[in-house]
Amino acid sequence: MASYSVSELNKVVRGPKRASYDVDQINEILDSAFLCHVAYIWKDQAIVIPTAYGRKGDKIYIHGSLKNRMMLGLLEVGHGSLTVTHLDGLVLARSAFHHSANYRSVAVFGKVRRIEDPVEKMDALECILNHMIDGHWENVRKPNNKEFNATLVLEISMDSASAKVRAEGVNDEPEDHKEPIWAGVVPIKQIAFDAVSDKDLSEGIEVPEAVLEYISKNK
């Protein structure tokens, strides 16, 4: 079982019993999401931005415009950090202090590289799109030269990472158990509804199989 080495950078300090450095578990959490939050510094100001991503092996790919300040800031520094979080439930305790949430989260740290090679760049864009819906790249028009040249693609190597997971019930103080107050968990799940076709579709165009499979798996 492969694991990331624990360092000062990726070590989970608060709630260490919920930490995991297992590569497979970290990849599973990353692969079941589509949006990550990327941290960077701009003019001495810390900023966090949500963006789409794709994972291939131990590499994360993100993309944006050539003038995107987040992308340029990451390139300037040469390394970056991103996080992914799934909210799985609201933990409603008897006491306000012990209210919490069930979640699965990952933090990734690594070197940043601009992808210049055209074939590698197109493969990275395919990875990002297929990370949204597996296999959907085959259903779309590929980027033309203008779109391709206007897009900046970055690779973030997964040099270090950690996961933190809470999947349990209420942890109230024993003396609060006798209080006449309801406590429990409200499970939360992101679901997909039936696809709504664009009003300008040509006659006879059906929803692609990859989209239907995604909806079926996530209802």
N, C-alpha and C positions, 0 to 999 in steps of 0.2 A: 504494500500500500504506500504510494508516493505521497509525501507531505512537503510543504514549504518549511524551510528553516525558520525558527522563531527568532526575530530580531527586535531591536528597539523600535524599528519602523512599523512592523506589522503585528506586534504583540497586542493582544486584546487585554487591556488593563482592567477595565471595569466589567465585572461579570465574567471572569476568565473560565468558569465552568461551562459557559455557553460557547466558548471559542472552538474553532476547528481550523486546522491547517491542512486538512486532507485535500489533495488535488482533485479527486473525483467529485467530492461534495461541493467544492468551490465551483468547478466547471458546471455542475448540474444547476446550481443557483444562477450562474451567469447565462446558461443556455435557455432558461425558462423565463427570461426577461428580454426586453428590447430597448428600454431606456436606461441610461446610466447618468450619473451626475459627475461632472468633471470639475476639478478645482484648479484654479490658476491665479496668478497675480498680474494685475494690470494697473500701472501707475501707482504702485505701492498699496493697491486695494485688493483684498482677497475677494474672489468671485467664484460662485459655483453655478454651473449651467447644465441643464438636462440636455442630452443628445442621444441620437440613435447609435448603436454599435453592433459589431459582429465579432464573433470569436472563432479563431481557427488555431487549434493547438494551443500554444502558450502565447498567442498574439491576440491583441484587441485592436480592431480597426474602427476609426471614426472619420467623418468627412465633413467638409464645410466649404465656404467660398474662399477664394485666395486672400481676401482681406479680413477674414474672420479673426477677431482679436484673441479669442480663446486658442485657436489653432496656432496662430503666430506666437502667442505667449508661451505655449508649450514647446514649440520649436526653439524659441530663444533660450529657454532654461535647459532643454534637453532631457527632461524627465517629468513624469506626471503621476497623478493619482486619480482614481475614479472609484465610485461606489455604486452598488446596485442593492435595492431593498424590495422585498415582497412583504406586504402587510397581510398577515394571515388571520388576525383576530384582535378584537378589543377585549382586554382583560379588565373587568369591572369588579373591583374589590369592595369590601365593606367600608374600608377607610379610603379617604382621598389619597393618602400617602402611597398606598400599594396598588393604585391603578397602573396598568401597564399595557403592553401589546405583545401579541405573538408575531414573530417575523423571521425571515431568513435574509441575511445581508452579507455582502462581500465587499472588501476593500482591496484594490489592486494598486501596486506600485511598480513603476518600471521606466525604462528608457523610451524616449520618443524619437521616431524616425519618420521623415517625409518619404513617401513612396514615389519614386520617379519613374521606374520602369513601367512602360505602358501595359504590358501583360500582367504584371504583378498588381498594378493599380486597378485594372478592370476586375481582376480576381477578388480584390479587396471589396470593391463596390458590390460585386455579386454576393460576397459573404455577408455584407451588411443587410442587403435586401432579403436574402434568404433567411437571415436571422429573424426577420419579422414574420415571414411565412415561408416555411421550408419548400423549396422548389419553385417559388414564384418567379424567379429570374427568367425562367423559360417562357413565361407568359407576357413579358413586357418588351417594349422597344428599348434596345440598348442605347446608352448615351451616345449622341453624335459628337463630332469633333469639338464643336463650340462648348457643349455641356461638359465634355470630358476635360477639356483644357481649363475650364473655369472652376473645376473642383479640386480642392486640396484634400488629400487622403493621408492620414497619419497612422502609423503603427505604434502601439504601446506594448512593449514586451512585459509579460507577466513575470517579472524578476522576483517579486515577493507578493504574497497575498494572504488574507485570512478571512474566515467566515465567522459570523456570530448568529446563533439561532436560539430563539425562545419558542418552545412548543409545549406549554403546560398551562395549568389552571391558575386559580387565585392563590396568592401567598400572603394571606392575612395573618396578623398576630393572633396567637391562640386565644387570648382574652377577648378578641373581637368576634369570635365564632358564636357567642351567645347573643350578640346584638341582633335585634329584629330588622335586619337590613339584607336585601337581596344581593347576592354576589354570583358571578359566573362569567362565561366567555361568550362573546358574539363572534362566531366565525365569519371571515371575510374572504371572498374569492373573486378574482377578475374573470368575467365570463364574456363569451362572444355571442352576439345575436345573429340572425340571418342577414346575409349581405344585402345591401340596398344598391341596386345597379344605377349607374350614372344615367341621367335622363337623355343624354346625347349619344348613347350607344347605338351603333348600327343594328338593324333588325337581324335577329338570329344569333347574336352573340350571347353565349351562356357564361355563367360564373365558372371560373377555372376549377379544375378538380383539386388543385393545391389549396385554394381558398375554402372550398367545401370541406376538405379534410381538416383544415385548421378550425373551422367553426364547429365541426362535429366533435373534435377532441376537447374543445374549450367551452362547450355549452354548460 
